[in-house]
């Protein structure tokens, strides 16, 4: 990998950490490059659910909590 050469030449902690991260995640990065598939929709849905939970202020009824989540996602899809 050409980037590895530049990392060795730079010889700084920041480039070493960058290289280690890229090396550890290379399989996943390659999948993204080849397929273009990400998990952004899932992460966005999880964030929305967490926000609903925060604004629910301690709902104890699981059915109400579930209904709020479904109504919120349905409203976003209807727009």
Backbone torsions as a table, in degrees:
resi	resn	phi	psi	omega
1	UNK	NA	130.1	-178.6
2	UNK	-65.1	-34.8	179.0
3	UNK	-60.0	-37.1	179.0
4	UNK	-58.3	-38.0	177.6
5	UNK	-63.0	-46.5	-179.1
6	UNK	-66.4	-33.7	176.9
7	UNK	-64.6	-43.7	179.2
8	UNK	-65.4	-37.6	179.4
9	UNK	-67.9	-40.2	-178.5
10	UNK	-65.8	-42.2	175.2
11	UNK	52.2	52.0	176.5
12	UNK	-125.6	155.3	179.0
13	UNK	-60.2	-35.4	-178.6
14	UNK	-65.1	-45.3	-179.8
15	UNK	-69.7	-33.3	176.7
16	UNK	-63.9	-43.1	178.1
17	UNK	-64.7	-41.3	177.6
18	UNK	-60.5	-46.2	180.0
19	UNK	-61.6	-43.8	179.4
20	UNK	-61.8	-39.4	178.4
21	UNK	-66.6	-46.3	179.4
22	UNK	-62.2	-43.2	-179.7
23	UNK	-62.1	-43.5	-178.7
24	UNK	-67.1	-33.7	-175.0
25	UNK	-104.0	11.0	-171.6
26	UNK	-58.2	-40.6	-179.9
27	UNK	-58.5	-45.5	-179.9
28	UNK	-68.2	-38.5	178.5
29	UNK	-63.8	-42.1	179.5
30	UNK	-63.5	-40.0	176.8
31	UNK	-60.0	-43.9	178.1
32	UNK	-61.2	-44.5	-179.0
33	UNK	-63.4	-43.7	-175.8
34	UNK	-74.8	-45.6	-172.6
35	UNK	-99.3	-27.4	-175.7
36	UNK	76.2	10.4	-177.5
37	UNK	-90.8	132.0	176.3
38	UNK	-131.0	175.4	178.1
39	UNK	-107.4	28.4	-175.8
40	UNK	-64.4	-36.6	179.4
41	UNK	-64.6	-40.4	178.5
42	UNK	-64.8	-45.1	179.3
43	UNK	-63.3	-38.5	178.0
44	UNK	-65.1	-41.1	178.1
45	UNK	-64.2	-42.1	179.0
46	UNK	-63.3	-39.4	177.7
47	UNK	-64.3	-41.9	178.1
48	UNK	-61.7	-42.5	179.7
49	UNK	-64.1	-41.3	177.9
50	UNK	-62.8	-38.6	178.3
51	UNK	-66.2	-39.8	177.1
52	UNK	-62.7	-41.9	179.6
53	UNK	-62.9	-41.4	179.6
54	UNK	-64.0	-41.5	-178.1
55	UNK	-79.7	-14.1	179.3
56	UNK	-69.5	-20.4	177.5
57	UNK	50.3	52.6	171.0
58	UNK	85.4	35.5	173.9
59	UNK	-55.8	133.7	178.8
60	UNK	-103.2	-16.8	-179.2
61	UNK	-90.5	113.2	-177.4
62	UNK	-63.3	-32.6	179.3
63	UNK	-65.8	-40.2	177.8
64	UNK	-65.6	-40.4	178.7
65	UNK	-62.2	-46.2	178.8
66	UNK	-62.8	-41.8	179.7
67	UNK	-63.3	-40.2	177.9
68	UNK	-61.9	-42.3	180.0
69	UNK	-64.3	-46.9	-178.8
70	UNK	-66.0	-39.9	178.7
71	UNK	-66.2	-38.1	179.1
72	UNK	-64.9	-45.4	-178.7
73	UNK	-70.7	-33.9	178.5
74	UNK	-67.6	-38.1	179.2
75	UNK	-66.1	-36.1	178.5
76	UNK	-69.0	-35.8	-178.8
77	UNK	-75.7	-26.8	-177.2
78	UNK	-74.0	-23.5	-176.3
79	UNK	-77.1	NA	NA
